[in-house]
Amino acid sequence: MWTSDNRPKYNRDKLRYPSDLTDAEWSHIEPLIPPAKRGGRKRSVEPREIVNGLIYVLSTGCQWRYVPKDLPPKSTLFDYFDLWNWDGTLDRIHHALYVKCRETMDREASPTACVIDSQSVKSAEKGGAASIRAATMRAKVRLEGAYHLWRKSTIQTVVD
């Protein structure tokens, strides 16, 4: 709840963009980012900037071509997004943040029940992950949802 006591804890004015990661947030995600491949050129972009760029696109909903110039190039961001979606990095980030959120709320790491509505079942029958666009959108929604849920629970922990 917004009160004069906890409002400063939610303030993100000191960051370049409100979607940028703080040092504490980055410390949770950094171990999950795969190291650069051996051989070839060195990585020219910091992984933290890549994650900041991806979260910017996800949180603002902007198109890839409208990524601000002070973030990594749109082609670099999309290539890492595609690679991390393919190799499971986004899934690992999502799972780690999801577990951390549940533990912060004093719940078991894995939920014991689920709800399936008829609309979910109908849409799964029509093709599921066969569509590349659908799979990409699913990955975007999964990462963005976990990120916002995790940030909210992190701030709530600080408030308590």
C-alpha positions in Angstrom: 0.0 0.0 0.0 1.2 3.5 -0.8 2.1 5.4 2.3 4.5 8.3 3.0 6.7 5.8 4.8 7.2 3.3 2.0 6.9 5.6 -1.0 10.6 6.3 -1.1 11.3 2.6 -1.4 9.4 2.4 -4.6 11.2 5.4 -6.1 13.2 4.5 -9.3 14.1 8.1 -10.3 17.8 7.5 -9.8 17.8 4.9 -12.6 18.1 5.7 -16.2 14.8 4.1 -17.0 12.2 2.8 -14.5 12.6 -0.7 -16.0 16.4 -0.8 -15.3 17.7 -3.3 -12.7 19.1 -2.1 -9.4 22.3 -3.8 -8.1 20.3 -6.0 -5.8 17.9 -7.1 -8.6 20.9 -7.8 -10.9 22.6 -9.9 -8.2 19.6 -12.4 -8.4 19.7 -12.6 -12.2 23.4 -12.5 -13.0 24.2 -16.1 -12.0 21.5 -17.3 -14.4 23.0 -15.7 -17.5 25.2 -18.1 -19.5 28.8 -17.2 -20.0 30.1 -16.1 -23.4 31.0 -18.8 -25.8 34.6 -19.9 -26.1 36.6 -18.7 -29.1 35.7 -15.9 -31.4 35.2 -12.3 -30.5 34.8 -11.2 -26.9 31.3 -10.2 -25.8 31.1 -6.5 -26.6 27.9 -5.8 -24.7 27.4 -6.2 -20.9 24.8 -8.8 -20.0 23.2 -6.4 -17.6 22.6 -4.0 -20.4 21.0 -6.7 -22.5 18.7 -7.7 -19.6 17.9 -3.9 -19.1 17.1 -3.6 -22.8 14.9 -6.7 -22.9 13.0 -5.6 -19.8 12.6 -2.1 -21.3 11.0 -3.6 -24.4 8.8 -5.9 -22.4 7.6 -3.3 -19.9 7.0 -0.5 -22.4 5.7 -2.7 -25.2 7.7 -0.7 -27.7 8.7 -2.2 -31.0 12.2 -3.4 -31.4 13.1 -0.6 -33.8 12.1 2.0 -31.2 14.6 0.8 -28.6 16.5 3.9 -27.3 20.0 4.5 -28.6 21.6 4.3 -25.1 20.6 0.6 -24.8 22.2 -2.1 -26.9 21.2 -2.2 -30.6 17.9 -3.8 -31.4 19.5 -6.6 -33.4 21.7 -7.5 -30.4 18.7 -7.4 -28.0 16.6 -9.6 -30.3 19.4 -12.1 -31.0 20.0 -12.5 -27.2 16.2 -12.7 -26.6 15.9 -15.4 -29.3 19.0 -17.3 -28.0 17.9 -17.2 -24.4 14.4 -18.3 -25.3 15.8 -21.2 -27.3 18.4 -22.4 -24.8 16.1 -22.1 -21.8 17.8 -19.1 -20.0 14.5 -17.2 -19.9 12.8 -20.2 -18.4 15.5 -20.5 -15.8 15.2 -16.8 -14.9 11.4 -17.1 -14.7 11.6 -20.2 -12.5 14.2 -18.7 -10.1 12.3 -15.5 -9.7 9.0 -17.4 -9.3 10.4 -19.6 -6.5 12.0 -16.5 -4.8 8.6 -14.7 -4.9 6.8 -17.7 -3.4 9.3 -18.1 -0.7 9.2 -14.4 0.1 5.4 -14.7 0.6 6.0 -17.7 2.9 4.6 -20.2 0.4 5.9 -23.5 -0.8 8.2 -23.1 -3.9 5.8 -25.2 -6.0 2.1 -24.5 -6.0 -0.1 -27.5 -5.0 -3.1 -26.7 -7.2 -3.8 -25.2 -10.5 -6.8 -23.8 -12.4 -7.5 -24.6 -16.0 -10.3 -22.7 -17.7 -12.0 -23.8 -20.9 -10.4 -21.0 -23.0 -6.9 -22.2 -22.2 -7.8 -25.8 -23.2 -9.4 -24.6 -26.4 -6.4 -22.5 -27.4 -4.0 -25.4 -26.7 -5.9 -27.7 -29.0 -5.4 -25.3 -32.0 -1.7 -25.5 -32.3 0.1 -24.7 -29.1 3.9 -24.0 -29.4 3.9 -24.8 -33.2 3.7 -21.1 -34.0 7.0 -19.3 -33.5 5.2 -16.0 -32.9 3.0 -17.6 -30.2 6.0 -19.2 -28.5 7.9 -15.9 -28.6 5.0 -14.0 -27.1 4.6 -16.6 -24.5 8.2 -16.2 -23.5 7.9 -12.4 -23.4 4.8 -12.6 -21.2 6.4 -15.2 -18.9 9.6 -13.2 -18.3 7.8 -9.9 -17.9 5.2 -11.4 -15.4 7.9 -13.0 -13.3 10.0 -9.8 -13.3 7.1 -7.6 -12.1 5.9 -10.1 -9.6 9.5 -10.5 -8.3 10.1 -6.8 -8.1 6.8 -6.3 -6.2 7.7 -9.0 -3.7 11.2 -7.7 -3.3 9.9 -4.2 -2.5 7.2 -5.7 -0.2 10.0 -7.5 1.8 11.9 -4.3 2.2 8.8 -2.6 3.4 8.1 -5.3 6.0 
